[in-house]
Amino acid sequence: MAFLKKGIMPYDVPENKRLRLIVNTDAANEADDQFAIAHALLTPRFDNVGLIAAHFGTRSETSMQESYDEIINVLKLMEMEEDYQVYKGAEKAVVAGEKPQLTEGAKLIIDEAMREDTTTPLFVIFLGPITDLAVAYLLEPRIENRLTAVWIGGGAYPHGGEEFNLANDIEAANVVFQSRIPLWQVPRNVYKMVRVTIAELAVRVRPHGEIGRYLYDQLVEFNHLPRHHLRWPPGESWQLGDSPAVSLLLDDHAFEYDDVPAPHVEKDMTYTARDTDRTIRVYRSVDSRFTLEDMYAKLELFHQYQLQSEGKK
């Protein structure tokens, strides 16, 4: 476990206001997970206890390994590869009725949730499918009420519908919805509020060191890949939809969510009501200015720290 190195940010966060964080990410899926990873690693409030590589469905047979390699790449670009451990998550979706295999990622979630030697709350953010939380819960149900999960995924309420992260493991979503694990869900209509233009990223991200250049360049490169759906990405804009998983842990947007009964997800990804008292927190908006400006500021401050460190060598 490691807090951000002292001096990288020009301020500290009091011990009683910190939290433990696990980042679960399908980092090689497209181009916005990397922004959220960097943002999380540069946030002093977080004790980043580990990062878990997630699969991203049938798009690739080696998707979890690709995510693992991309997380390592981001850490190296930030010169943090010695500071944080990366764990391998499930290689595929949960199968109903089958006991899942224990993975490094599930074991990390279980171990951190069951720790008795800390008063610091545990949060796990999911930037892709919620597979690894479902696996951890199925293997160790006692983790419920010992962590809070934040998930970027699912269709808009009340009806639901097609959404990429949910599509990659519908069964896992149902496992978590039926559990008692505190869950904050950021559905598709909300995470797409974090809109940026490539011009904005060229000015606010690319100038800030090796990681800034990489974040910008890999997004532009992805924009030029041949796609089956030629209208996405639209060409000069993007949604950094994974970033709210970080900013909501800085400020939980107390008046921008509803506690709703946890639904059942059908095969077509629509929601149907269940007879249950189980509720989850569902966001109806996020503050994109707050989210993006905090990330931009931290990238700039990190670059200043790197330049100062180089000057002292």
C-alpha positions in Angstrom: 0.0 0.0 0.0 1.2 3.5 -0.7 0.0 7.0 -0.4 1.1 9.5 -3.0 4.7 10.5 -2.4 5.0 13.6 -0.2 5.7 16.7 -2.2 4.1 15.7 -5.5 1.0 17.7 -4.6 1.5 21.0 -2.6 -0.9 19.9 0.1 -1.7 16.9 2.3 -5.0 15.3 3.3 -5.7 14.6 7.0 -5.6 11.0 7.9 -9.2 10.9 9.0 -10.3 12.1 5.5 -8.4 9.5 3.5 -9.7 6.3 2.0 -8.3 3.0 0.7 -8.8 2.6 -3.1 -8.6 -0.3 -5.5 -8.9 0.6 -9.2 -10.4 -2.1 -11.4 -10.0 -1.2 -15.1 -10.3 -2.6 -18.6 -7.5 -0.3 -19.5 -6.8 -1.6 -23.0 -10.4 -1.4 -24.2 -10.2 2.2 -25.5 -8.7 5.5 -24.5 -10.3 7.0 -21.4 -9.4 4.5 -18.6 -5.9 5.8 -18.7 -7.0 9.3 -17.7 -8.9 7.9 -14.7 -5.9 5.7 -13.7 -3.5 8.7 -13.7 -6.1 10.9 -11.9 -6.5 8.3 -9.1 -2.7 7.8 -8.7 -2.3 11.6 -8.3 -5.0 12.1 -5.7 -3.6 12.5 -2.1 -6.8 11.4 -0.5 -6.4 7.9 -1.8 -4.3 5.1 -0.4 -4.0 3.2 -3.7 -3.7 -0.4 -2.5 -3.6 -1.9 -5.9 -4.9 -1.9 -9.5 -6.8 -4.9 -11.0 -6.8 -5.6 -14.8 -10.3 -6.4 -16.1 -11.4 -8.2 -19.2 -13.5 -6.5 -21.8 -15.6 -9.2 -23.2 -15.4 -10.9 -26.6 -13.6 -8.1 -28.3 -10.3 -9.9 -27.6 -9.5 -13.4 -26.4 -6.6 -11.9 -24.3 -8.4 -8.8 -23.1 -7.5 -9.1 -19.4 -3.8 -9.5 -20.1 -3.9 -6.5 -22.5 -5.4 -4.4 -19.7 -2.7 -5.7 -17.3 0.0 -4.6 -19.8 -1.6 -1.2 -20.3 -1.8 -0.5 -16.6 1.9 -1.4 -16.3 2.6 0.9 -19.2 0.8 3.9 -17.5 2.7 3.2 -14.2 6.1 3.2 -16.0 5.3 6.5 -17.8 4.5 8.0 -14.4 7.7 6.4 -12.9 5.4 4.7 -10.3 5.9 1.0 -11.4 7.8 0.3 -8.1 5.1 2.0 -6.0 1.9 0.1 -6.9 1.1 -3.5 -7.4 -1.0 -4.7 -10.4 -3.2 -7.8 -10.1 -4.8 -10.0 -12.8 -8.6 -10.2 -12.7 -11.0 -12.7 -14.2 -10.4 -13.5 -17.9 -14.1 -13.8 -18.7 -17.6 -13.1 -17.4 -19.2 -14.9 -14.5 -21.3 -18.0 -15.5 -24.5 -18.5 -13.7 -24.6 -21.5 -11.4 -20.8 -22.1 -11.6 -18.4 -21.4 -8.8 -15.8 -18.9 -10.1 -12.1 -19.3 -9.7 -10.2 -17.2 -7.3 -8.1 -14.6 -9.1 -5.4 -12.3 -7.9 -7.9 -9.4 -8.3 -10.7 -11.1 -6.3 -8.2 -12.1 -3.6 -7.1 -8.5 -3.3 -10.7 -7.3 -2.9 -11.4 -10.0 -0.3 -8.2 -9.4 1.7 -8.6 -5.7 1.8 -12.3 -5.9 2.7 -11.6 -8.4 5.5 -8.8 -6.4 7.0 -9.3 -5.7 10.7 -6.3 -3.5 11.3 -7.6 -0.3 9.7 -10.3 2.3 10.2 -9.8 3.7 6.7 -12.9 2.9 4.5 -12.4 0.8 1.4 -13.7 1.8 -2.0 -13.3 -0.2 -5.2 -13.9 1.6 -8.5 -14.9 -0.4 -11.6 -14.2 1.2 -15.0 -15.3 -1.8 -17.0 -17.4 -4.9 -16.1 -18.0 -5.6 -12.5 -16.8 -9.2 -12.8 -14.1 -9.2 -10.1 -16.4 -7.9 -7.4 -19.0 -10.6 -8.2 -16.3 -13.2 -8.1 -15.0 -11.9 -4.7 -18.5 -11.9 -3.3 -19.4 -15.3 -4.5 -16.3 -16.7 -2.9 -16.5 -14.7 0.3 -20.0 -13.2 1.0 -18.7 -11.6 4.2 -17.2 -8.8 2.2 -20.6 -7.1 1.9 -20.8 -4.0 4.0 -17.0 -4.0 4.3 -16.4 -2.0 1.1 -18.2 0.4 -1.2 -18.2 -0.2 -5.0 -18.4 2.6 -7.6 -19.3 1.3 -11.1 -19.2 3.1 -14.4 -21.8 1.1 -16.3 -25.4 0.2 -17.1 -28.1 1.9 -19.1 -30.2 4.9 -18.1 -32.9 4.5 -15.4 -35.6 3.5 -15.2 -35.6 1.2 -18.3 -31.9 0.4 -18.9 -30.7 -0.8 -22.3 -27.5 -1.5 -24.2 -24.3 -0.4 -22.5 -20.8 -1.8 -23.1 -19.5 -2.4 -19.6 -22.8 -4.1 -18.6 -22.8 -6.2 -21.8 -19.4 -7.7 -20.9 -20.9 -9.3 -17.7 -24.6 -9.1 -17.1 -24.5 -12.0 -14.6 -21.9 -10.2 -12.5 -24.2 -7.1 -12.4 -27.1 -9.2 -11.2 -24.9 -10.9 -8.5 -23.9 -7.5 -7.2 -27.4 -6.0 -7.4 -28.7 -8.9 -5.4 -26.0 -8.6 -2.7 -25.9 -6.1 0.1 -22.6 -4.5 -1.1 -23.0 -0.7 -1.1 -23.0 0.3 -4.7 -22.8 3.7 -6.5 -23.8 3.3 -10.1 -22.9 5.9 -12.8 -25.0 4.8 -15.8 -24.4 5.6 -19.4 -26.4 8.8 -19.7 -24.5 10.3 -16.7 -20.9 9.2 -17.5 -21.3 10.6 -21.0 -21.7 14.1 -19.5 -17.9 14.3 -19.1 -17.4 15.7 -22.6 -14.1 17.1 -23.9 -12.7 18.1 -27.2 -9.4 17.0 -28.6 -8.4 20.7 -28.8 -9.1 21.0 -25.1 -6.9 17.9 -24.3 -4.1 19.3 -26.6 -4.0 22.4 -24.4 -4.8 21.0 -20.9 -3.2 17.5 -21.0 -0.6 17.1 -23.7 2.0 19.7 -22.4 2.3 18.0 -19.0 5.2 15.6 -19.2 5.5 12.1 -20.6 2.2 10.9 -19.1 0.3 14.0 -20.5 1.7 13.4 -24.0 0.8 9.7 -23.8 -2.8 10.3 -22.6 -3.3 12.7 -25.5 -1.5 10.8 -28.2 -3.1 7.4 -27.5 -6.6 9.0 -27.6 -5.8 10.6 -30.9 -4.4 7.4 -32.2 -7.6 5.5 -31.2 -9.7 8.1 -32.9 -8.0 7.2 -36.2 -8.5 3.4 -35.9 -10.9 1.9 -38.4 -14.1 1.2 -36.7 -17.2 -0.7 -37.6 -19.3 2.1 -36.3 -17.6 5.0 -38.2 -19.5 7.7 -36.4 -17.8 6.8 -33.0 -15.7 8.4 -31.8 -17.3 11.4 -33.6 -13.9 12.9 -34.6 -13.2 15.9 -32.5 -14.8 15.1 -29.2 -14.8 12.4 -26.5 -16.4 11.5 -23.2 -14.0 10.8 -20.4 -16.7 8.6 -18.9 -14.5 6.7 -16.4 -13.3 9.8 -14.6 -16.4 10.3 -12.4 -15.3 7.2 -10.5 -12.4 9.3 -9.2 -14.1 12.6 -8.7 -17.1 11.2 -6.9 -14.7 10.1 -4.2 -13.5 13.7 -3.8 -17.1 15.0 -3.5 -20.0 12.6 -3.6 -22.4 15.0 -5.3 -24.8 14.6 -2.4 -27.9 16.1 -4.2 -27.2 14.4 -7.6 -28.3 10.8 -7.0 -31.2 8.7 -6.0 -31.4 5.6 -3.8 -33.4 3.2 -6.0 -34.4 -0.5 -5.6 -31.8 -2.6 -7.2 -33.2 -4.1 -10.5 -32.7 -7.4 -12.2 -30.9 -7.0 -15.6 -32.4 -8.9 -18.5 -30.4 -10.4 -21.4 -31.3 -7.3 -23.5 -29.8 -5.2 -20.6 -33.2 -3.7 -19.7 -34.1 -3.4 -16.0 -37.0 -5.1 -14.4 -38.2 -4.5 -10.8 -37.5 -7.0 -8.1 -39.5 -7.5 -4.8 -36.7 -6.4 -2.5 -35.7 -3.7 0.0 -32.2 -3.7 -1.5 -31.3 -0.2 -2.7 -28.3 1.2 -4.7 -27.2 4.7 -5.3 -27.8 5.8 -8.9 -26.3 9.1 -10.1 -28.4 11.3 -12.4 -25.6 13.8 -13.1 -21.9 14.5 -12.4 -20.1 17.8 -12.4 -17.8 17.6 -15.5 -16.1 20.9 -14.7 -15.1 19.7 -11.2 -14.0 16.3 -12.6 -11.9 17.6 -15.4 -10.3 20.6 -13.7 -9.1 18.5 -10.8 -7.5 16.1 -13.3 -5.9 18.9 -15.3 -4.5 20.6 -12.2 -3.0 17.4 -10.9 -1.4 16.5 -14.2 0.1 20.0 -14.3 1.3 19.9 -10.7 2.8 16.4 -11.2 4.7 17.7 -14.2 6.0 20.7 -12.1 7.2 18.2 -9.5 9.0 16.1 -12.1 10.8 19.2 -13.5 11.8 20.3 -10.0 13.0 16.8 -9.2 15.1 16.6 -12.4 16.6 20.0 -11.6 17.8 18.8 -8.2 19.6 15.8 -9.7 
